[in-house]
Amino acid sequence: MRIILNTRRIALLSLTLVSLVAHAQPSYEFGILPSINLNTSLPHNFKLNFKLESRQSIRSGLGAASDIEGYDYILTDFTTIAAKQIAYNKTLALGYLFRLRDEQIVHRSIQQFIVTQSFTGFKFSQRFAADQTFSPTEDFEFRLRYRLAAAIPFSGLSVDPKELYFKISNEYLNSLKSGRYDLEIRLLPFVGYKVSELSELEMGIDYRINQFLHSPAQNRIWLGMNWYWAL
């Protein structure tokens, strides 16, 4: 029963996102978002994650008449997260992001609290997070984030090497910058393949919508490609 309720919760939040898009006159951007994730375990229930992610645009515009085609490099992120398991299903994490964008450097501090629940053939997690972005050329930005995620194996009760799985997440990002509030909603359906006990590959859509509270919505659709490796 709890599995059904949690699944319905994600579906309801996703329908809210679709409704917002349907009533907007949006701009859009499409591109690729590859990432490499290196994970290592440390004594006393500590873990480290190192992530390299690059954002690259292929097409953007406002309606068919204003399409802008062609490749455009946007940014590269280097992120380090240190996490500690404080209970059997609860984790606290602190991190730092270093961003290179348009020959500028952006810094971001990250705080997270994660609750994970495992059921038969189903894994469900919630992440409560905050981050603060600092840049010499832009105003300070503070964000509060909430994410729901579920992972389901395509066969069997757990994901074994050489098997596929489905992962979906729905995230809400509340942003305050220059005294202006904005809400961004993300929906990420991904298909993963567990190469081995140490390695996983994922591919899917990272869909984001924001600015719909004050102006025509901005839609961004990224083709996500993630590689995870446990050291």
C-alpha positions as CSV (number, residue, x, y, z in Angstrom):
1,M,0.0,0.0,0.0
2,R,2.8,2.5,0.9
3,I,4.4,1.7,-2.5
4,I,1.2,2.6,-4.3
5,L,0.7,5.8,-2.4
6,N,4.3,6.9,-3.0
7,T,4.0,6.1,-6.7
8,R,0.7,8.1,-6.9
9,R,2.4,11.0,-5.1
10,I,5.1,11.2,-7.8
11,A,2.5,10.9,-10.6
12,L,0.4,13.7,-9.1
13,L,3.4,16.1,-8.8
14,S,4.3,15.2,-12.4
15,L,0.7,16.0,-13.6
16,T,1.1,19.4,-11.9
17,L,4.2,20.1,-14.0
18,V,2.4,19.1,-17.2
19,S,-0.5,21.4,-16.4
20,L,1.8,24.4,-15.9
21,V,3.4,23.8,-19.3
22,A,0.1,23.5,-21.0
23,H,-1.0,27.0,-19.9
24,A,2.3,28.7,-20.6
25,Q,3.7,30.5,-23.7
26,P,7.2,29.1,-23.2
27,S,10.6,29.6,-24.5
28,Y,12.7,26.5,-24.7
29,E,16.2,25.1,-24.8
30,F,17.3,21.6,-25.8
31,G,20.7,20.1,-25.2
32,I,22.9,17.4,-23.6
33,L,23.9,17.0,-20.0
34,P,26.6,14.3,-19.6
35,S,28.1,13.6,-16.1
36,I,30.7,11.4,-14.5
37,N,30.2,10.4,-10.8
38,L,32.9,8.8,-8.7
39,N,31.9,7.4,-5.3
40,T,34.0,6.1,-2.5
41,S,33.2,4.8,1.0
42,L,35.1,5.8,4.1
43,P,35.2,4.6,7.7
44,H,32.5,5.5,10.2
45,N,29.7,5.5,7.5
46,F,31.1,8.4,5.5
47,K,31.0,8.6,1.7
48,L,32.4,10.9,-0.9
49,N,31.0,11.7,-4.3
50,F,32.9,13.6,-7.0
51,K,30.8,14.7,-10.0
52,L,31.9,16.3,-13.3
53,E,29.0,17.6,-15.4
54,S,28.9,19.6,-18.6
55,R,25.9,21.5,-20.0
56,Q,25.7,22.0,-23.8
57,S,22.9,23.6,-25.8
58,I,21.8,22.3,-29.3
59,R,18.7,24.4,-30.0
60,S,16.8,27.2,-28.3
61,G,14.2,29.8,-29.0
62,L,10.6,31.1,-28.5
63,G,8.3,29.4,-31.0
64,A,9.3,28.0,-34.3
65,A,9.9,31.4,-35.8
66,S,12.8,32.2,-33.5
67,D,14.7,28.9,-33.5
68,I,18.5,29.2,-32.9
69,E,20.2,26.1,-34.1
70,G,23.8,25.0,-33.5
71,Y,26.0,23.8,-30.8
72,D,26.7,26.1,-27.8
73,Y,28.8,25.2,-24.8
74,I,27.2,26.6,-21.6
75,L,29.1,25.5,-18.5
76,T,30.9,22.8,-16.6
77,D,30.4,21.9,-12.9
78,F,32.8,20.2,-10.5
79,T,31.0,19.0,-7.4
80,T,32.2,17.3,-4.2
81,I,29.7,15.9,-1.7
82,A,30.6,14.4,1.7
83,A,27.8,12.3,3.3
84,K,27.4,10.5,6.6
85,Q,24.7,7.9,7.3
86,I,23.2,8.9,10.7
87,A,20.6,6.2,10.8
88,Y,19.8,3.1,8.8
89,N,17.8,5.1,6.3
90,K,18.9,8.7,6.9
91,T,21.9,10.6,5.6
92,L,23.3,14.1,6.1
93,A,25.5,15.6,3.4
94,L,27.6,18.8,2.8
95,G,29.1,19.8,-0.5
96,Y,30.7,22.4,-2.7
97,L,30.2,23.2,-6.4
98,F,32.8,25.0,-8.6
99,R,31.3,26.2,-11.9
100,L,33.0,27.5,-15.0
101,R,30.7,29.6,-17.2
102,D,31.5,32.2,-19.8
103,E,35.0,32.6,-18.4
104,Q,33.5,33.3,-15.0
105,I,33.7,31.3,-11.8
106,V,30.7,30.5,-9.6
107,H,30.8,29.0,-6.1
108,R,27.9,27.1,-4.4
109,S,27.7,25.6,-1.0
110,I,25.3,22.6,-0.5
111,Q,23.4,21.0,2.4
112,Q,21.3,17.9,2.2
113,F,19.2,15.5,4.3
114,I,18.1,12.3,2.6
115,V,15.6,9.7,3.7
116,T,15.6,6.3,1.8
117,Q,13.1,3.5,2.1
118,S,13.5,0.1,0.5
119,F,10.6,-2.2,-0.3
120,T,10.2,-5.4,-2.2
121,G,11.2,-4.6,-5.8
122,F,11.1,-0.8,-5.1
123,K,13.3,1.9,-3.7
124,F,11.9,5.3,-2.7
125,S,13.9,8.4,-1.4
126,Q,13.2,12.0,-0.4
127,R,15.9,14.7,-0.4
128,F,15.6,18.0,1.5
129,A,18.3,20.4,0.4
130,A,19.5,24.0,0.5
131,D,22.2,25.7,-1.5
132,Q,23.8,29.1,-1.7
133,T,25.4,30.5,-4.9
134,F,28.1,33.1,-4.9
135,S,29.5,34.9,-8.0
136,P,31.6,38.1,-8.4
137,T,29.3,39.2,-11.3
138,E,25.9,38.1,-10.1
139,D,23.7,38.6,-7.0
140,F,23.7,36.0,-4.2
141,E,21.1,33.3,-4.7
142,F,19.5,31.1,-2.0
143,R,17.5,27.9,-2.9
144,L,15.4,25.4,-1.0
145,R,14.9,22.1,-2.7
146,Y,12.7,19.0,-2.3
147,R,13.1,15.9,-4.4
148,L,11.1,12.6,-4.7
149,A,12.7,9.7,-6.4
150,A,11.9,6.1,-7.1
151,A,13.9,3.2,-8.6
152,I,12.4,0.0,-9.9
153,P,14.2,-3.0,-11.5
154,F,12.8,-4.2,-14.8
155,S,13.0,-7.8,-13.7
156,G,13.4,-9.5,-10.3
157,L,13.3,-7.8,-6.9
158,S,16.6,-6.1,-7.0
159,V,19.0,-4.8,-9.7
160,D,21.8,-7.2,-10.4
161,P,24.8,-6.8,-12.8
162,K,23.8,-6.9,-16.5
163,E,20.3,-5.8,-15.6
164,L,18.2,-2.7,-16.5
165,Y,16.2,-0.5,-14.1
166,F,13.9,2.5,-14.3
167,K,14.4,5.7,-12.2
168,I,12.2,8.7,-12.0
169,S,12.5,11.8,-9.8
170,N,10.5,15.0,-9.4
171,E,12.1,18.0,-7.8
172,Y,10.9,21.5,-6.7
173,L,13.5,24.3,-6.3
174,N,12.5,27.5,-4.5
175,S,14.9,30.3,-5.4
176,L,15.4,33.8,-3.9
177,K,17.7,36.1,-5.8
178,S,17.8,39.9,-5.8
179,G,14.6,39.9,-3.7
180,R,12.8,38.0,-6.4
181,Y,11.2,34.5,-5.8
182,D,11.1,31.9,-8.5
183,L,10.0,28.2,-8.6
184,E,11.7,25.6,-10.8
185,I,10.2,22.2,-11.3
186,R,12.1,19.2,-12.6
187,L,11.0,15.8,-13.9
188,L,13.7,13.2,-14.7
189,P,12.7,9.8,-16.1
190,F,15.8,7.7,-16.7
191,V,16.7,4.1,-17.7
192,G,19.8,2.6,-16.1
193,Y,22.0,-0.4,-16.7
194,K,24.1,-1.9,-14.0
195,V,27.3,-2.9,-15.8
196,S,28.9,-4.5,-12.7
197,E,28.9,-4.2,-8.9
198,L,31.0,-1.0,-9.3
199,S,29.6,0.7,-12.4
200,E,26.2,1.9,-13.7
201,L,25.1,3.8,-16.8
202,E,21.9,5.9,-17.1
203,M,20.2,7.8,-19.9
204,G,17.0,9.8,-19.9
205,I,15.4,13.2,-20.0
206,D,16.1,16.0,-17.6
207,Y,13.1,18.4,-18.0
208,R,13.0,21.8,-16.2
209,I,10.5,24.6,-16.2
210,N,10.8,27.9,-14.4
211,Q,9.9,31.7,-14.6
212,F,6.2,30.8,-15.0
213,L,5.3,32.8,-11.9
214,H,6.3,36.2,-13.3
215,S,6.7,35.8,-17.1
216,P,6.3,33.2,-19.9
217,A,7.7,29.9,-18.8
218,Q,11.2,28.8,-19.7
219,N,11.5,25.1,-20.6
220,R,14.8,23.3,-20.8
221,I,15.1,19.7,-22.0
222,W,18.4,18.0,-21.5
223,L,19.4,14.5,-22.7
224,G,21.0,13.2,-19.5
225,M,23.8,10.7,-19.7
226,N,25.3,9.6,-16.4
227,W,28.1,7.2,-15.5
228,Y,28.6,6.1,-11.9
229,W,31.7,4.3,-10.7
230,A,32.5,3.1,-7.2
231,L,36.1,3.4,-6.2
